[in-house]
Amino acid sequence: MSFKKIVLTGGPCAGKTTSIQTVVNRFTEKGYRVLVVPESATILINSGIRSFGNHALSKLDFQCSVISLQLLLEHLAEEATLKDDVPTIILCDRGILDSKSFVSDDDWQKMLKIFDTTDLTLMNRYDLVIHLRTVAMGKEEFYTLDNNMARVETKEQAKKQDQKTLNAWLGHENLFVIGNEMSFEEKIERVISEIYYCFGKPYLIQTQRKYLVDVSLEKINEIKFVKLDIEQYVLKNDDVEYIYRKTKKDDDVRYTVITKLDTDIDNERIIKRRQASEEEYNAYYPLENIVIRKTRYCFEFENQYFRLDVFEHGLQVLETELSFQDQQIVIPEFITVKKEVTYDKNYRNSFIFNNLNVDRKGKIKKYIKVC
C-alpha cells in the first residue's frame, strides 16, 4: 500500500476546485492514481440537508453529519488503495478539522466526545494540509458565488471563515498557506509543487529558514496560536538524524519519528515523518541523557506558517518553511530577530541535544544564549 492523504482547504472561492482538477490531470499523467474525496458539506447541502433555511439542522448536528460522511468517504478511498500497489494520492476537498471552524468551542468539544477523538488524532490522519486563501483576501474583484450553489458567504464572511479554517489546522506539522500575492495560475502551480515535494522523489525536501529571536511571551497572547509541549531526543547514524518526538496538546499525546538527511544543496534537507507508538518512543528513550523540552507556538502571519520554539533553558528559535525558493519572509513586529541561523548547525536538534548533555547538567552553552 502506497498512498498519501492530502487535504486541500481554505476559504470560500480560493481555487480548490481548479486545483483538484489540475492535480488529477497532472499526477494521473505521471502514473499516479488520484482518488478525490469530495467536500462532504456540499454533498449534504445539495441534498437538502442544511444548517440554514427551512427545516435547518443545528450547526452541531449538521457538522456531525459532515464528519460522519467524511469518515466514510475517506475509508472507502483508503480501502481502494489495498487493491494494488499503484502509488496513490487521496485528495480531500477539505478535511475533518474544517468542521471545527463552523461551530462554537463548546460544540466542538461535544463533537470530539461523540466521535471519541482528539484534535491531534484528526491532524494525524493527513500527510499534508494546503490552505488556499480566499480571493476575498487580496483579490476581491474575483470573488463570486456563481460557481458553487452551496456558497452563501459575503466577502467579509469569506475572510472570517478563511481565518477560522486556518486556525483549525494550526499545529499540523506539514501545513502550507498559499495566498493571493501571485497570479491564479501560479497559485495552482504552488499546489502542484507542494504535493510533488510531499509525494515525489519520494521524499519531502525541506527548505527552511530559522532565526534566533527574542519574544515577550505576553505578546504571543495577542495572536491566534496553538501551543504544543514537546519532548524529544536525537539518535544519529552517520549523516542521518533520527528525532524521536513526544508532542502534547492539553491531554492529547502523539509520538513521531523524524529522519533528516542533508543534501548537497545549502539549506535543503531530505526529511521523512512517521507516526510511532508510545512503546517505540520509550524503547529508545535515553535514560542516561537529558532530553530536549520546549514549548512550540504555531501561528500564521501574512500567509506564512511559523513555529516558535521556546526551549526549557531559555533559547528561542523561530522557523518557517518556504513554499518556493525566493519567497519573501515577513516576521511579526513583536518578534525581535537577533540573527538568522538557517545555516548554523549549532542550532539543529542534534547539536542542542548533545550540548545539553556535555556536562549532564542540562545547560545550553553560554554563547548560544547570548548570540
N, C-alpha and C positions, 0 to 999 in steps of 0.2 A: 504493500500500500504506500503510495507516494502522493501526498497532496498538501497544499497549503490552504488554510481558510482565511480569507481576506475580507475585511469589512470596508465598504465604501459608504461613507456617511457625510453629513454636513447639513447646512441649512437648506430651506426651500429654494429651488431654482439655482442650483450650484453647478450643474453639469453632470450629475450622476448618471442619468440615462444615456447620454452620449458617451460618457466614459465606459460604461458597461458594454455598450455595443462595440466600441473600439477595442476593448480588452478581448472580447470574444473573437473578433476578427483577427487581431494581431497574433494572439497566442495560439489560436487554432491553426494558423498557417505555420507556426513553429513546431507543431506536433503535440501541443498540449491539449488536454480535454478541459474545457471550461464549463463548469456547472454553475448556473446562476440561481441563487436563492432570491426570489422577488420580494419586494417590500410587503411585509405582512399587513401593515396598517392599510395600505392602498387596496389590497385584495379585499379586506373586510369592508372598508368604506364603499368600494364599488359594488359590494354585495348587499349593501343596505344596512350593514352593522356599523353603527357610528356612535361617537360620543357627542354629537351635536344634532340639531334638527329635531324632527318629530321622533318619538319613541327612542330617544337617546339613552345610551348606557352611561353609567358614571365613568369618569376617567379611569378609575381604578379597575372596574370590570372590563372596560374596553382594552386597556393595556395588558391585562391578564390574558385576554383573548389573543392579542397580538403576540405575546410571548409564547403562548401555547402553540399557535400556528408556526411561529418562527422555529421553535424547537423541533417540531415535526418535519418541517421543510429541510432544516439542516441535517436532521437524522437521515432523511431519505437520500440527501446528497452524499453523505458520508457512506451510507450503505452501498451506493452506486460505485464508489471507489474500490470496493472489495472485489469487484468482478474481474479486474485485471490489474496490470502493473503500469498502466499509462500514467505519466505524470499529470496531475490534475490540479486545477485551481478551482476551489469552491468560492465563488464571488458573491458575497452577501450584500444585497441592497439594503443597507442598514443592519445593525447588529442588535442583540438583545438589550444592551445597555442604553440604546437610544430611548427606550421606554422610560428611563429614569428622568429624561428631560421633559416629559409630558405630565408628570404627576407631582404632588407635593412630597416633601421628605418623609412625612408620616406614612403616606400611602406607599411610597417606595419600600419602606421598611416592612410594611404589611405584605407587599408582593414578594420580597425576599423570603419571608417566612412561608408564604403559600407555596413557593417553588423550592423551598428548603435549599437555598443557595446564598452566595455572597457576591459582593462586587468583584473581588479578586478572582473568584471562580469563573464568573462570567467573562472577565477580561481574558482569562487564560484559554478560553475557547478559540481565540483568534490569534493567528500568527502576525498579522499586520492590520493596522487601522489607518485608513486615509480619510482625513476630514477635508472636504471641499467647502470653502467659504461661499455663502450665497452671494449672487451678484448684487444683491441689495446692499452689500458692503463694498463700496468702491466703484461699482459699475451699475448704478441704479437704473440707468436707461434701458438695460437689458432685462430687467425683472418683469416676468409675466406670469399670469395664471392660466394661460391658454393651453399649455402642453401637459397639464395634469389635472384631471377633473376632481381629484381628491385634495388639491391645493386650495386653501382658502385664506392664507395669511396675507396681510398687507406688508408693505416693505418694512415698516418698523417692527411688526410682529415677526417677520422673517429674520431680522437682525437678532432679536432677542432669542428666538428659537435656535438660531445658529449657535449662539454663545452657550446656551443651556446644553445643547447637544455635545459641544466640545468639552464642556465641563464634566459631563458624564463619563468621558473617556480619559480624563486626566489620570495619570498613574500607569497607563499601559506602556510597556517597555518599548514598543515599536509603533509609536503614534507619529504621523506626519500631517502637518497642516499645509494646505495649498491655497493661497489667497488669489486675489484678482489683480495683482500688480504686474500681470503679464497678459498676453493675448489669450483668447479662449483656446486656440489650438495648442499653445504652449502649456496651458493648464492641463489639457488632456494628455499631452506628451509626458508631463510630470507624473501623472498617474501611472502610465505605462512604465516609466523609469523606476518608480518605487516598487512596482510589482516585479519588474525584471530583477532588481537587486535582491528582492526577498526570495525569489524562486530560482533565479538564474545562477549559473556558474558552478554549483548550486548554492553558493554561499552569499551572505549579505556582506557587502563592502561598507565598512563604517568610515565615513568621512566626518570627523568630529572636530569641534572647536571647544577648547577648555580654558577656563580663566581662574586664576587665584583672585578671590574677591573679599570684600568686607561688606557685610549686610547687617543692618539692625533688624533683628528678628521681629521687632514690633511693627516694622514696615511691611513685613510679609503678610500680616493680618489684614492689610488694606486691599489685597487682591484675592482672587479666587484661586485656591490651590488644593492639591491633595497631598496629605502628609503620610509618609511611609517610614517605618522604623526598619532599618536594615542591619543585619549582622552577616558578615561574610569572611571567608578565609580563602587563601590562594595557594594552589599547588602548581608547580612549574615543572615541565618536562621539555628539555632543550629550549626551543623558542616558542613553545605553546604554553599559554597561561590557562589554568582551569580555575574559574572562580565559582565557589560554592556559596550560594546566597540564600539567606532566610529573610523573607520580606513579610512584615506585619502591618496590617491596616486595621486598627481597632482590635477586634478579637479574631480577625481572619489572618491566616498564615499561608504562604506559599513558598515552595522551595524550587530553586532554579540552578542549573549548571550552565555556565557561560564559558565558551572556549574562545580565545583570541590569539590570532597569529598575524604578525607584521607582514606586509607585502614589501616589495621593493620601492614602493612609492611613498614619499613622506606623507604622514597623517592618515594613511589608509591601513585599515586592519580587517582581516577576514574574521568574522565572528559567527558563532552558532549559539543558539539558545535552545534549551530543552527543559521541560519540567522534570523535577526529581521528587522522590518521596522523602519523608522525614527520616526514614531508616538509612537511605543513601547519604543524606546530609550528615547524619550523626556518625556514619561508618568511617568517614574520613576526618571527622572533627579533631582538630589539633589540640589535644588536651594540654600539651606541654607549651603551647604558644598562646599569645593574646590575639584574639580575633578583632577585626575591624568592626566598629559600631558607629553608625551615623544615622542622622535623620535626613530624609530626602523630601524636598518640597518640589512638586511637579506643577508647572503652571504654563499658561500660554501668554505671549505678548507679541503683538504686531505679527500675527500669523507664524510665529515661531514657537516651538515646544522646548521649554527649558527644564533642566533638572538642577536644583541647588542642593548640594550635599554639605551638611554641617556635621563634621566629624566630632566624635565624643571628646576629642582632645583639642578642639578649637579650630581646626582647619576648615576653611570654607571654599568650596570649589563649585563653579558654575559651568555646566556643559550643555551643548546643543549639537545636534547632528544636522548637517547640511542636506537640503533636498537636491541641490545642484552645486557645482564646484565654486561658482562666482557669487553665490548668494550673499547679500548684504545682511549683516547681523545687527539688529537694533537691541541694545541692552537697556532694561528699565532704569530710570533715573535713580531709584532708591538703592541700586547696586553699584558700589564703587569697585572698579576693576583695578587691581594692583598691577597685574601683568598677565599676558597670555602665556599659558603653559602647555599649549597643544602639543608641542614637540618635546617637552621636557619629561623625560621618562621618570624623573623623581616623583611625579605626581600620579603615576599609574598605581593601580591597586596592589600589584605585586611588590613595588618598591615600598609603599606605605606599610604593607603587611610585614615585610622584612624589617623595615625601620622600627616599627613598633616593638619588635622582638629582639633588637640588638642587645639591649641590656635587661630584657624581660621585665621592664618597669612600665611598659605601655606609654612611653613618651615619644612624641614625634620630635625629630631633631630640630633644634632651635632655628636653624637657618630657613627651614620650610615655613615656620610660623611667622617669621618677620619679613620674608621676601615681598 
